[in-house]
Amino acid sequence: MRPAEMLKTLLKTDPREVDVPATIDRSTFLSTLPATSTDRSAALTIVGVSSLLFAAAAPFAGTPLQPVPAFVASYQSALAVSDIVTAVLLLSQFAVMRTRALLWLATGYLFTAAAALVHALTFPGLFAPSGLFGAGRQTTVWLYMIWHAGFPLCVMGYAWLKDKDGGPQIRGPASSAISASVLGVIAAIAVFAWIVTAQHDLLPVLLRDGHYTATMIGVVSFVWSLSFAALVSLWFRRPHTVIDVWLMVVMCAWLFDIALSAIVNVARFDLGFYAGRLYGLAAATLVLAVLLIENVRLQAHTVGLVGRLRQQSASERDYYGKRLALYGAVVESSNDAIITKTLDGIITGWNKAAEHLFGYSAAEAVGKPIDIIVPPDRKSEVRSILNRVASNESIAQHETVRLRKDGRPLDVVLNISPLRTDTGEIIGVSKIAHDITEEKQAREKLRRETEERQRIFETSQDLILVTDGYGNFVQVSPSVKNILGYSPEDMVGHSATEFIHPDDLEKTRNEMRAARRGAVKRSFEARYYHYDGHEVTLNWMGTWSEPVKRHYFIGRDLTDKQAAEAQLRQVQKMDSIGQLTGGVAHDFNNVLTVITGTIGILSDAVADRPELAAITKLIDDAAERGAQLTKHLLAFARKQPLQPREIDVNALVLEAAKLLHPTLGEQIAIMPQLTEDAWPTLVDPGQLSTAILNLALNARDAMPDGGTLVLETRNIFLDDGYASMNPDVVAGNYVMIAVSDTGSGIPAELIDRVFDPFFTTKEVGKGTGLGLSMVFGFVKQSGGHIKIYSEEGHGTSVKIYLPRSTGVQETEFEALQNAPITGGNEKILIVEDDALVRQYVVTQVKSLGYTALEAANGAEALKIIDSDETIDLLFTDVIMPGNMNGRQLADEAARRRPDLKTLFTSGYTENAIVHHGRLDSGVLLLAKPYRKSELAKMLRTALAS
């Protein structure tokens, strides 16, 4: 232990501490000290003996004895003195505890003492033949009844006010309450004395010719009942204290007193008269005796404690001599600077460590103000410290700056205590200073490094994992929630094998072994399982720290990169096919130009030969079909000549619907669903009509047994989020034209190929495979976007998005869409089978303030619903692969959670999907794609529904 630490330990040790027992038996007030079995046994013994004596005396209570007035005077005096002393002792306890219960009990004893005195003064034959104060024949007997009724009432008041802690306390000074009690007793006794003396002729007769009347029996029975009620009250008000037990003994004696001297006896000065008063005197002295005995015992204990203190103080003188010598040695050998000074800052002590730390010798420092080592800007701090110490305050671990003799600042930590004389007077200050300059610099450097690393860890968009040598997670960055759907707490403590794809597990282990062999910055790819079950490919950079036996990994999510690469490949593929197709069509057009130009000449030459004319006609028809084919190929390649102009899409769609009726047949019902204020668009109307016709013909072929064709228009805003998922889309305002059918649908594995030229699912001879490719090329050449949604057995919806024509005023629709976006804090479960779309939706929902959970199918969604009862809304795609679609999921979720609200979404438009019969009318549906404001609005609508 360093000397400074020895000094601290020494200063903390005080030999004057006395080993006082933690609990001193019966040293508390009797009104709160719990009664022991010994107390109860002693009380029962006294009550038992008293009962036996009462039983022996009761049959002879009416035996007349010689009148002895002096007995009455002696009895009353002793009774009054005993009650007054008891009241004084109880009031002294009340002055400390201030409980109303004690005040009531003390008041009862004061009342009894005062009543006894007045009773003696008015008793006939003691001080005057008929008693003092103009006493009459009924005065003393009525005073006896008042006296013996007042005390039980006060005991009952005590019983019902007390509890284990003494009961409620009074407010205000205790002296005021005591004075009020004394004055109240005097006033009450004065009133009662006036009534029974000056007004004694108005009172009923209780004593006639020395014997009791019938009225006396009723009055004394009531008084006896009050005493019994007081005894019962004490018995039932548990827990019992010592004073409670002995008060019950008092009330028993009080009952015997009343019974012998006023019930079973016959007249004054018979056996019952004398015996009853002896019981009353015993009752008056019982509590007093207990209080005196307890006070004597406490005094004896105090004397013993004082003796032990004297013995211990005798050994202190030798101790202090040794302590002083040790103190001097500790101070001089301490590695920390120890300085003492007066309360006005003058240095009085300066050890060798202080010389080394501050550069001043003891001779230079002692007698100088402490300001010699204090920077100018810290002088007010020193004044504050001196004032606090002067106020008896110790200061621990106070970090500050001090100056060396050469002017160099020092970072120090101070422990400051007051210096006292033997009498406890504070005369100075003791200060221990420890240099922490290097320690503080190192600590600050470590703090900055730790904070920087923690910020990187908490804000990293990549996944940071720390594992022990066995592959168990020790730390996981918060980014895991966005990447894998888990919270860090879900993974810490678990093995990485629980989350890694089995096929990538051995590769990961090999990388960890290589890292432990010394390879650094190992880069590899491995798939982890997302919380909802799908695979997430991450590119890992890993290293191993031998000192702490930890693996450190940084993983970058490749999901977006892979999706973007797939989309780019699709765009590049379509561009490549378009360039090839355009080139072939251009060259083929040149060939067709020669054919169509010469066939006319040949036709004129063989006009007179029917068989050759027929052949030229076949050649001409074939050339025309070839021209149409090249036209379609040029449309797909976006090289056809367009004649765009601003058109009303509603009018064009209605005109197309009229033309389609005879073409599609009666078995196909055409339902136009047009928005009222559709924006104008700049497009070639002929090509747009052809595109709608091609889509309608494809729909007809998908509905051989008939069905419904829905033609819709709608104003749409494709936002940046949608554009990020579709690289060929520019965010902005579009007019949507949707052509939806209730046909057989397109298999999922063929969706990505439907726009390829010459690709068709129709039988040989029933299609060229250029219809959709022509529509695709026309829309792209017009600066638009096309999206197809289809499910086998449910139908197909093709959506054409054409740019809105510029130079028009903002419409009511736009104003509504640009309204402030309102989010919320509810919890939403998002069910979407497309991982990229699901990630986009989760991001948008979280940006609105909601808590988002996600699932890839109905089965996963039901597991989450069963495990989390706080979900407020189910947001699900309608058409999903597997055994359960969105409608069935919503029905099952409603069965399990009747209060769960539902919002549907689909690539189909609302009109098309309701018509298909997959949703009930009025069910909330948000059609894809949608902007953030539409999502926010529908979420609030669904949550409020």
Secondary structure as GFF3:
##gff-version 3
##sequence-region A 1 945
A	DSSP	alpha_helix	3	12	.	.	.	ID=ss1
A	DSSP	alpha_helix	37	57	.	.	.	ID=ss2
A	DSSP	three_ten_helix	58	60	.	.	.	ID=ss3
A	DSSP	alpha_helix	69	97	.	.	.	ID=ss4
A	DSSP	alpha_helix	100	122	.	.	.	ID=ss5
A	DSSP	alpha_helix	139	161	.	.	.	ID=ss6
A	DSSP	alpha_helix	174	198	.	.	.	ID=ss7
A	DSSP	three_ten_helix	200	202	.	.	.	ID=ss8
A	DSSP	beta_strand	207	208	.	.	.	ID=ss9
A	DSSP	beta_strand	211	212	.	.	.	ID=ss10
A	DSSP	alpha_helix	214	236	.	.	.	ID=ss11
A	DSSP	alpha_helix	242	262	.	.	.	ID=ss12
A	DSSP	alpha_helix	271	314	.	.	.	ID=ss13
A	DSSP	alpha_helix	316	333	.	.	.	ID=ss14
A	DSSP	beta_strand	337	342	.	.	.	ID=ss15
A	DSSP	beta_strand	347	350	.	.	.	ID=ss16
A	DSSP	alpha_helix	352	358	.	.	.	ID=ss17
A	DSSP	alpha_helix	362	365	.	.	.	ID=ss18
A	DSSP	three_ten_helix	370	373	.	.	.	ID=ss19
A	DSSP	three_ten_helix	376	378	.	.	.	ID=ss20
A	DSSP	alpha_helix	379	390	.	.	.	ID=ss21
A	DSSP	beta_strand	395	403	.	.	.	ID=ss22
A	DSSP	beta_strand	409	420	.	.	.	ID=ss23
A	DSSP	beta_strand	426	435	.	.	.	ID=ss24
A	DSSP	alpha_helix	437	459	.	.	.	ID=ss25
A	DSSP	beta_strand	463	468	.	.	.	ID=ss26
A	DSSP	beta_strand	473	476	.	.	.	ID=ss27
A	DSSP	alpha_helix	480	484	.	.	.	ID=ss28
A	DSSP	alpha_helix	488	491	.	.	.	ID=ss29
A	DSSP	three_ten_helix	496	498	.	.	.	ID=ss30
A	DSSP	alpha_helix	502	516	.	.	.	ID=ss31
A	DSSP	beta_strand	522	529	.	.	.	ID=ss32
A	DSSP	beta_strand	535	545	.	.	.	ID=ss33
A	DSSP	beta_strand	550	557	.	.	.	ID=ss34
A	DSSP	alpha_helix	559	605	.	.	.	ID=ss35
A	DSSP	alpha_helix	610	636	.	.	.	ID=ss36
A	DSSP	beta_strand	645	647	.	.	.	ID=ss37
A	DSSP	alpha_helix	649	664	.	.	.	ID=ss38
A	DSSP	beta_strand	668	674	.	.	.	ID=ss39
A	DSSP	beta_strand	681	683	.	.	.	ID=ss40
A	DSSP	alpha_helix	685	702	.	.	.	ID=ss41
A	DSSP	beta_strand	707	718	.	.	.	ID=ss42
A	DSSP	alpha_helix	720	725	.	.	.	ID=ss43
A	DSSP	beta_strand	732	741	.	.	.	ID=ss44
A	DSSP	three_ten_helix	748	753	.	.	.	ID=ss45
A	DSSP	alpha_helix	771	781	.	.	.	ID=ss46
A	DSSP	beta_strand	785	791	.	.	.	ID=ss47
A	DSSP	beta_strand	795	803	.	.	.	ID=ss48
A	DSSP	alpha_helix	812	817	.	.	.	ID=ss49
A	DSSP	beta_strand	827	831	.	.	.	ID=ss50
A	DSSP	alpha_helix	835	847	.	.	.	ID=ss51
A	DSSP	beta_strand	851	855	.	.	.	ID=ss52
A	DSSP	alpha_helix	858	867	.	.	.	ID=ss53
A	DSSP	beta_strand	873	877	.	.	.	ID=ss54
A	DSSP	alpha_helix	886	896	.	.	.	ID=ss55
A	DSSP	beta_strand	901	906	.	.	.	ID=ss56
A	DSSP	alpha_helix	910	916	.	.	.	ID=ss57
A	DSSP	beta_strand	925	927	.	.	.	ID=ss58
A	DSSP	alpha_helix	932	944	.	.	.	ID=ss59
###
